[in-house]
Amino acid sequence: DNITISNSTFTGSYRAIDLNNCDSAQIFNNTIDMFGERGIYYDNSDDILIQGNTITGVFTNSGNNRFGIYGDNNSNDGVIRGNSIDLARTDSYGISVYCIYNIYDALIEDNVVTARGTGTSSQYYTYALTSIYGCDIQNNAITSHGRNSDYGVRIYCGNQPSTVTGNTFTFMHGNPSLYINSCSNRTVEVYD
């Protein structure tokens, strides 16, 4: 616990930062580029802070799907703040990119998130924020574009209510900017 990873550069790693059972970890001001699967991954790690990181990559059809920040349903009360994430697909058939994925009960704020795709096939997707459960999502700049871009923010209702406040959505193709799913008897609040 109380792990700090800061001011480091990771290039070409399969998984740049991978935390398991690391409550109160702090990951800040790192640069992560061209990773093989995950930029930052955390599992069973409550109260994590991921702040001020730059995560980039332009990927072809080789390998796995790519995830900028990937959380776990056993991790709660995290903060994902002030990160710059820019992931892109460049081929006509292949894998998908996910900038922020599978986050539970967290604050997601002040991030600049861009998911890009330039291929011509319908077999890949670009996701900015998806599989988000019970989070406060505020003041982010979210861009997703490509032939088959998916949702800008895709919320699934968790045990906690979700709020979406003060975000800027920019999309060139694809589905809705904000998609809310499976929210029977749950609260999702959306504000300007």
C-alpha positions as CSV (number, residue, x, y, z in Angstrom):
1,D,0.0,0.0,0.0
2,N,0.9,3.7,-0.3
3,I,2.9,3.1,-3.6
4,T,3.9,6.1,-5.5
5,I,4.9,6.0,-9.2
6,S,5.8,9.4,-10.6
7,N,7.8,11.3,-13.2
8,S,8.7,8.1,-15.1
9,T,8.6,7.3,-18.8
10,F,7.4,3.9,-20.1
11,T,7.8,3.1,-23.9
12,G,7.0,-0.1,-25.6
13,S,5.9,-2.0,-22.4
14,Y,3.3,-4.7,-22.7
15,R,1.6,-3.4,-19.5
16,A,3.3,-0.2,-18.4
17,I,1.9,0.0,-14.8
18,D,0.0,-2.9,-13.3
19,L,-1.1,-2.7,-9.7
20,N,-2.8,-5.4,-7.6
21,N,-3.8,-5.0,-4.0
22,C,-2.3,-1.5,-3.7
23,D,-4.7,0.7,-1.7
24,S,-3.9,4.4,-1.7
25,A,-1.4,4.2,-4.6
26,Q,-0.5,7.4,-6.4
27,I,0.4,7.4,-10.1
28,F,1.2,10.8,-11.3
29,N,3.1,12.8,-14.0
30,N,4.2,9.7,-15.9
31,T,4.5,9.4,-19.7
32,I,3.3,6.1,-21.2
33,D,3.6,5.5,-25.0
34,M,3.1,2.6,-27.4
35,F,2.2,-0.1,-24.8
36,G,1.2,-3.7,-25.9
37,E,-2.1,-4.0,-23.9
38,R,-2.6,-1.6,-20.9
39,G,-1.1,1.7,-20.0
40,I,-2.3,1.7,-16.4
41,Y,-4.2,-1.2,-14.8
42,Y,-5.3,-1.5,-11.2
43,D,-7.1,-4.4,-9.4
44,N,-8.3,-4.6,-5.8
45,S,-6.8,-1.2,-5.2
46,D,-9.1,1.3,-3.3
47,D,-8.4,5.1,-3.0
48,I,-6.0,5.1,-6.0
49,L,-5.0,8.5,-7.5
50,I,-4.1,8.6,-11.2
51,Q,-3.2,12.2,-12.1
52,G,-1.3,14.2,-14.6
53,N,-0.2,11.3,-16.8
54,T,0.3,11.4,-20.5
55,I,-0.8,8.2,-22.2
56,T,-0.4,7.9,-26.0
57,G,-0.3,5.3,-28.8
58,V,-1.0,4.8,-32.4
59,F,-1.7,1.1,-33.0
60,T,-2.0,-1.3,-36.0
61,N,-3.9,-4.6,-36.1
62,S,-1.3,-6.6,-34.3
63,G,-1.8,-7.7,-30.7
64,N,-4.7,-7.2,-28.2
65,N,-7.2,-4.4,-27.7
66,R,-5.4,-1.4,-26.1
67,F,-6.5,0.3,-22.8
68,G,-5.2,3.6,-21.5
69,I,-6.5,3.3,-18.0
70,Y,-8.2,0.0,-17.0
71,G,-9.8,-0.4,-13.6
72,D,-11.4,-3.3,-11.8
73,N,-14.7,-3.8,-10.1
74,N,-13.0,-4.6,-6.8
75,S,-11.4,-1.1,-6.7
76,N,-13.4,1.8,-5.3
77,D,-13.1,5.5,-4.4
78,G,-10.4,6.3,-6.9
79,V,-9.6,9.6,-8.6
80,I,-8.6,9.9,-12.2
81,R,-7.7,13.5,-12.7
82,G,-5.9,15.8,-15.2
83,N,-4.6,13.1,-17.5
84,S,-4.0,13.4,-21.2
85,I,-5.0,10.2,-23.1
86,D,-4.7,10.0,-26.9
87,L,-5.1,6.5,-28.5
88,A,-5.5,5.8,-32.2
89,R,-6.2,2.9,-34.6
90,T,-4.7,3.2,-38.1
91,D,-5.6,0.0,-40.0
92,S,-8.7,-1.2,-41.9
93,Y,-9.3,-4.3,-39.7
94,G,-8.3,-5.1,-36.2
95,I,-8.5,-4.3,-32.5
96,S,-10.2,-1.5,-30.6
97,V,-8.8,1.2,-28.3
98,Y,-10.3,2.1,-24.9
99,C,-9.0,5.3,-23.3
100,I,-10.6,4.9,-19.8
101,Y,-12.3,1.6,-19.2
102,N,-14.1,-0.4,-16.5
103,I,-14.0,2.2,-13.7
104,Y,-16.1,1.8,-10.5
105,D,-17.1,4.4,-7.9
106,A,-14.5,7.0,-8.8
107,L,-14.1,10.7,-9.6
108,I,-13.1,11.2,-13.2
109,E,-12.3,14.9,-13.8
110,D,-10.3,17.4,-15.8
111,N,-9.0,14.8,-18.3
112,V,-8.4,15.3,-22.0
113,V,-9.4,12.1,-23.7
114,T,-9.1,11.4,-27.4
115,A,-10.0,8.1,-29.1
116,R,-9.2,8.1,-32.9
117,G,-9.6,5.6,-35.7
118,T,-8.6,6.1,-39.3
119,G,-9.4,2.6,-40.7
120,T,-12.1,1.8,-43.1
121,S,-13.5,-1.4,-41.6
122,S,-16.5,-1.7,-39.3
123,Q,-14.5,-4.3,-37.3
124,Y,-12.9,-2.0,-34.8
125,Y,-14.1,0.7,-32.4
126,T,-12.7,3.7,-30.6
127,Y,-14.0,4.3,-27.0
128,A,-13.3,7.4,-24.9
129,L,-14.8,6.4,-21.6
130,T,-16.8,3.1,-21.4
131,S,-17.9,0.6,-18.8
132,I,-18.2,3.3,-16.2
133,Y,-20.1,2.4,-13.0
134,G,-21.3,4.8,-10.3
135,C,-18.8,7.6,-11.1
136,D,-18.7,11.4,-11.0
137,I,-17.6,12.5,-14.4
138,Q,-16.9,16.2,-14.6
139,N,-15.1,18.8,-16.6
140,N,-13.5,16.4,-19.1
141,A,-12.8,17.2,-22.8
142,I,-13.8,14.0,-24.6
143,T,-13.2,13.4,-28.3
144,S,-14.0,10.2,-30.2
145,H,-13.8,9.8,-34.0
146,G,-13.4,7.2,-36.6
147,R,-15.5,5.2,-39.0
148,N,-17.0,3.2,-36.1
149,S,-16.5,5.3,-33.1
150,D,-18.5,4.1,-30.1
151,Y,-20.0,6.2,-27.3
152,G,-18.1,9.1,-25.7
153,V,-19.1,8.2,-22.2
154,R,-20.9,4.9,-21.7
155,I,-22.3,4.5,-18.1
156,Y,-23.6,1.4,-16.5
157,C,-25.3,2.0,-13.2
158,G,-23.5,0.6,-10.3
159,N,-24.4,0.6,-6.6
160,Q,-23.7,4.4,-6.4
161,P,-25.4,7.1,-8.4
162,S,-23.5,8.6,-11.3
163,T,-23.2,12.3,-12.2
164,V,-22.1,13.9,-15.5
165,T,-21.3,17.6,-15.2
166,G,-19.5,20.2,-17.3
167,N,-17.9,17.9,-19.9
168,T,-17.2,18.8,-23.5
169,F,-18.0,16.1,-26.1
170,T,-16.7,16.2,-29.7
171,F,-17.6,13.4,-32.1
172,M,-17.2,13.0,-35.8
173,H,-18.9,9.7,-36.4
174,G,-20.6,6.9,-34.5
175,N,-23.0,6.6,-31.7
176,P,-24.3,9.0,-29.0
177,S,-22.0,11.2,-27.0
178,L,-23.5,10.0,-23.8
179,Y,-25.0,6.5,-23.4
180,I,-26.6,5.3,-20.2
181,N,-27.5,1.6,-19.8
182,S,-29.0,-0.7,-17.2
183,C,-30.1,1.9,-14.8
184,S,-33.3,0.5,-13.4
185,N,-33.9,1.9,-10.0
186,R,-30.6,3.9,-10.1
187,T,-29.9,7.6,-10.4
188,V,-27.8,9.2,-13.1
189,E,-27.7,13.0,-13.0
190,V,-26.6,15.0,-16.1
191,Y,-25.8,18.7,-15.8
192,D,-24.5,21.5,-18.1
